[in-house]
């Protein structure tokens, strides 16, 4: 079973925007309270943030984080999260049927982002609110001073503006579940008018319009066409969301779901090109894939909380416990985003801590990495640079829903400044070892920096607080680099990081 790859520095598909490896934190479940923020925790710093969580977040090196939602933002009054904490109101969150204390607002979250070395990607409420709330928030966050809202920020303890450049114009406005759901015409018009107001404040802002909540929506892809027809030249990105499930417990079909994601990106890219041509414009809208992850393990237990009679504070919600096969799929999803970096400029794993997340915590206790942490970590750390347009000759197989799925899913990133090439590879085959042969003659002499493998004999294996490294990468053996060729075995159902130094 040969896997023959050719990589050449002259064949570049795209330069990667580092924000391709972004994250997402919503006021949902234990993402904020008990996740990043827990004042009584033994590791808490002076601001109440868990430093054990911060260490893991900094280890990933994600450059940007989307906040505060998500469904939460569509009924959120941002003013509730400013001023003295003891004077902030407790609100009922209609999206997740919980209570929101507003202990963490824009000031606190900005402090956490500074500590985590991440930029903020802020969402405005275009569900229950609109243009005024959005423009006031931008003024509060970004204006130096001498105006009503900027002076309120200064009075609340922050003299310098945060200068946030990236803004989401609402969230999943195509979804009937959304507070303030709108038709494509209604939302497209509102997004355009909101964008005009924000650009009147600062033309350099980057604005993200809402695309379809998922590729199964009855309105997809007409939603994208209508929305972009109304606001194309006022926005910079349109968002995509996709979550992956394995309810059928069919591993082979499950690991092929990234192929569906690839088609989703291709279809929306086609809609963008159509509207661009229709408007005879040079303006290029890109894709912001700002929600993606595996999400299905916790669905049944979550229904009981959201439909309950009580309004709990920070209950466990969407706390999927990920297994080894989920990590393999995440590796394939990240490869898809890398290969599509010509159209996808920003992406956010949903979410970062506790809520469908690579990092888990015990309230008052330990923090650890889930299985999906590692492919995300490797890509975010080493997937910076230019995407190589690889020539791939590998065996293929059919699944229940996909045809001709490559047994080896692989991407390559060339970092010319560092003089390195990183390959991220997943063997989807449950039975066959693939004999990897990468021709790198175009790079000249090459040498192996490192080879890391993620594998386990049990595809359902998980990491827990007691066994945090049940599924963890190990140093690989068998991959070698002889001048211009990288060769070696790729075991069945395994994830690989192969880093090569090139001269």
N, C-alpha and C positions, 0 to 999 in steps of 0.2 A: 504494500500500500504506500505508494510514493506520494510525497507532497513537494512539488517543485515550485519554487518561488524565485522570481527575478526582481531585484531591487536596484534602481539606478538613480543617482542624484539629479539627473536631467529630467526625470519623469516625476513631476510634483503635481499633486492634485489641488492642493490649497495650503495656505498658511493658517495654522490653528490660532484662533482667538483663545487666549488662556481661560476666558470665561466659559468655555465649553465644559469645564469641570466645576461649575457652580453647584450650590446647594440651596436648600429651602427650609425655612423654619416658620411654622404657623402657630398661632395661638390655638392649639388643638391638643387635647389629652395632656400628656406629660412632656411635650416637646420643650416648652418654656419652663413651667413650674414643676420642679422635680427632675428636669432635664438639664438645661443650661443654667437655671437659676434655682438655688436652694440655700437661702441664707443660713439655715441651721446646720448645714452639712459640715463635716469635719474638714473638708478641703476648700470650703467657701472662702473667697477673698473678701476684701472690704466692701465690695459692691454686691456680695451675695452670689457671685458666679462660682460654679464648681470648677476648680482648677484641674481636677482629674479629667473632666470632660474637655476643657480648653486644651489640655495637652494633646489629646487624641485628635481634636479638630485641627490644631496647628500642624500635627503630623501629616495630615492629608494635604494641606496646602491649597485648599480650594480658594479661589480668588474673590468670589462674590457670593452673597446669600440673599435670596428673595424673602421678603417679609412685609406685612404680617399674615398674609394669606394669598391664595387659598379662599375657600368658601367663607372663612371668618371675616374677610375684609369687606364683603358685600353688605354688612350691616354694622360696620365698625365706625365709631366716632373717634377719630384720632385725638381729638382734644381731651378725651377721657384719660389719656396716658401721659399728660404733662402736668406740671405743678407738683406740690408736696404730695408724696405717696399717701399719707394718711388722709388726705382730703379727696382722693380720687374715688369715683363711684364704682360700685360693683354692678355689673350689667349681666343680663341674660343673653348668652350667645345662641341665636336661633339656628345657626348652621349645625352645631354639634350638641345642642341641648345641654349646655353646661353653664356654669357661672364664671365670669371673667372679673378678676379683682383689679385689673389694670395696674398692678404693682410694677409690671414691666411695660414701659412705653417707649417712645422714640429715643429719649435720652439714655435709658438703661440699655436698650438694644444697641445703640450706637457705641456705647462704652464696651459692650461685649464684643462687637465687631472689631473695635480697635485692639482688644486683647487677643482676639483670634486671628488678627492680620487679614481681615476680609473687608471688602467694600460692601455697602448696602445696595440692594436692588429693591426699591420700595414700590408697593402697590397702593393705588388710590381706590376709594370706594365709588364705583359707578353703578352700584345696585340701589341702595336706599338713599344715596346722595348723588353728587354730581360735580359740576364745574367749580362752584364756589369752594366747596370743601377741598377739592384737589389743588386749586391755585393757592389757597391759604396754607395748606400743608407744605407745598413747595416753597412758599415765601418763608415759612417758619424754619424750614430745614436749610435753605440755601442763601437767604439774603443776609448781607453782613450786619445791617442794623439801620435804625432810623425809620422803620415802618412799624405798623401795629404788631404784626405777627413776629417779625424778627426781634423786636424789643421784648416781646413776651418770652422768646427763647432765651434772650440774654438775662432777663429777670429770673428765669428758671435755672440759671447756673451755667449756661453754655454761651460764651462770648463769641467764639468763632463759628461760622456756619459749617455744616458738614459737607456741603458741595456735592450732593448726591447727583450723579448724572443719569442713572438708569431707572426708568419709571414704568410700571405696568398700569395700563389703563383698564382697571377692573380685573375680574377673574371669571372665566368660564361663563360668560354672559349668554351663551347659547343654551345653557342647561336649565330646564324647567325647575330643578331643585334650588336654583340660585335665588337668593333674595334680590328682588329687582330684575329678574330675568327679562330679557328684551328680544325682540325680533332682530334679524340681521340688519334690516333697514334702520330700526331705532338705534341699535348699538353703533352701527357704522357712523351715523350722523353724530351721536353723542361723543364717540371717540374722536372724530374729526374736530368737533368744537372744543373739546377738552384739550386736544393737542395744540390747537391754535392758541388757546389761552396760556398754556404752559410755555409755548415757544415765544409768545409775546414777552414773557418774563426772561427766558433764556433760550435762544435759538440752538444752543449746542446740546440741549438735553437729548437723550436717547429714549425713544418712546416705543412701548410694546403694545400692540393691539391684540385683543383676544381672538384666537382662532377656535376651532372646534375642540370641545372637551375630550373627544376621542374619535377614532375613525369609524365607530359604529353609530354615531349620531345620525338620525334621519336627514338632518339638514346638511351633513357633510357631503361634498366639499362646496356646495352652493353657498354655505355660510361664509367661507373664506372669500369667494368671488364677490359676494355682495358687500361684505364689510370693507374689503380692500378697494372696491369701486367707489366707496364713499370717503375713504380716508387715506388712500395710498400715499399721496405725496406729503401727508402730515405725520406719518409714522416711519419708524426704522425697522421694526420687526413685527412678525405675527407669531403668536404662541401656538405650540402644539403640546398636547398631553397624551400620555399613553401609560397604562399599567398592565402588567403581565400576570396571568394566572395559570395554574396547573390543576384545575379542578378534576380533570379527567385522569390525572396521575399517569400521563403518557410522557415519559422523559424525552423521547426522540422528538415528538411534536413540540414539546415545551421549549427545547433548545433551539428550535427553528423560528420562534416567535420574533426574533430580531429581524427576520426577513420581511415580516409584515410591517415592522417599524420602518424599514428601508423604503418600502412602497409608499407608506404614508408620507414620508419626507419628500419622495419624488413627486407624488401627486400634488402636494401643496406648493412645491417649487414650480410645478407646471402652471398652477393657478396664478402664482405671483408673476410669472413670465407673461401670461395672457393679459393680466391687468396692466402690466408695465407697457406692453405693446399697444393695448387699447388706448392708453393715455398718452402715448408718444412721448414718454419721459425717459430721462437718463437716471432718474432716482432708482436705487436698488433697495428693495425691502428684503431682509434676510429672515431666517427662522430662529425663533427663540424657543427651544424645547424645554420649557421651564417646569415641567412636572414629568418625571418618569421613574419607574421602579417596579419591582414585584409587589403585588398587594392582593392577597387573598386568604392568607392563613388565619387572620383575625376577624374575618367578615361576620361570622355568625355571632360571636360574643359582642361585637360592636353594636349590632342591631338592638340588643337588649338595653344598652346604655342610652343610645340616642332616642329610643322609643319609651324610655322609662318615665315614671311620674315625677321623679326628683330632678333637680338641676345640680349635679355634683360639681365640685371644684377639682379641676385637673385629674379626672379619672383616667385609668389606663384605656386608651383608645388607639386603634390601628397599630397595635404592638405585635406586628408580625415577627415571629421567630424564624429566622432564615436558615435554610439548610445548605448542604454543599451544592446541590443541583441549582439552587438559586444563584449561588456565586458564579457558576458556569454561565448561566444566562446573562447575568450582569456583565460578565466579560464580553459576551457577544454584543450586547446592547452598546457598551462603550466602544467596541470596534466599529459598530455601525455609525455612531456619532462622529468618530474620528474620520472614517472614510467619507462621510457626508459633510465634512467641515467646510466645503466650498459653499454650502447653503445654510448649514446650521452654525451660527456664530456663538450662541449662548445656550447653555443647557443647565438644568438644575435637578440633581437627584432629590426626590421627594420621599422622606425628608431627611434631616441630619441626625437628630437625637430622639430615641424612643418611638417616635411615630414613623412607621415603615422606614426604619433608619439603619444605617451601618453601625451606629453607636447606641448601646443600651446602658441604662442605669437602674440601680435599685434606689428608691427614695430613702435617703439616709444611709445608703450603703455603697456598693461597688459600681464601677463602670467597666465595660469591656467592649471588644470589637465583635460584631456579628460576622458571619462568613462573607457577606457581600462587601465588607470594608476593604478587603485586600485588592480585588480588581480595580475598585475605585481609587484606592491609594496609589497603586502602581501607575494608572493612567494619568491621574492628576499630577503626580510627581515627575513622570518621565515622558508623558505624551505632549511635550511642548516643542513646537517647531513647525516643520512642514510635513504634510501628509504625503507619503510616497504612493505613487500610483503603481501598485505591485502587479506584476504578471503572475497569476495564480493558476496552477494546474494541479488540482487535487481531486480525489474521488468524491462523488456526490451520491445522495440517496433521497428517496421520496419519503414524505411523512403524510399524516392524515390530511393536513391542510396545505402543505407546501410541496413543490416539485423541485428536484435538482438542488437540494440543499448541500453546500460544501461540507464535507466531513471536518475540514480544518477551517475555522473562522480566524482570519488573521488581518492585522493592520500593522503598518510601519510608520514611524515618525522619525524624521531626520532633523537633528539639531545641529546646524552648521556651526554655530558659535561654540558649542561644547565639543564638536567633533564626534558626535555619537549618533547611533541609530538604535531605536528601541522597537522591538517587535512584541506584539501582544497576541497570543495565539490560544485558541480553545479547540481541543479535539472533541467534537460532538459525538464521535462514535463510541458506543458502549463496549465494543469488542476489539476493535482493530487499533494496533499501534501504527502510527504513521511515520514513515521514514522521511524526515525533513531534510531538504536540500535547498538552501538559499544561495543564489548566485549574486554576489556583491562586487563583481569585477569592476563596475563603474566607479566604485569608491576607492579603488587602490587597495593597499594592504589594510587588513582589518584584524582586530583581536577581540577576544571575549572579555567583557568587563564582569558580567554576572549573569547567572541563570537562576530564576526563582520558579518554583512549581507549587501550585495549589492542587492537592489531590486528596482523596479519601476513599476507602473501600466501601463506605456506606454513603450513598447519595443523599440519605435523609439525616446525616449527621449534622448537629448544630453546636454552636458555642453557647456556653452558659457562664454565669458568674463563678460557679464552682469549677468549670472546665473551659476557661476562656480561650484556650488554644487547641481545642479538639480539631478544628479545621483552621490551619494556619500555613503560610508558605514555608517551604524548606528549600535549602540550597540544592539546585539541580545537579544531576550527574548525567553524563552521556552526550550533552551538546558540546561541540567543539568548533573552533574557528581556525581554518588553515588558509591563511593569506586572504583569499577572496571568496571562500565558501564557508557557510555555516551549515553543519550537518549534525544529525543525531535523532534519536527516537522521541516521539511525542506520544505518551501513553494514552490509552483510552480514557475518556472523561477526565480531562485534566486541563488546567489553565497554566500558561507559561508567560513569564517576562524574560526576554532575551535582550540584553544590552550589549552593543558592539561599539568598540572604539574604531573610528576610521581616520585615515590620515589624509 
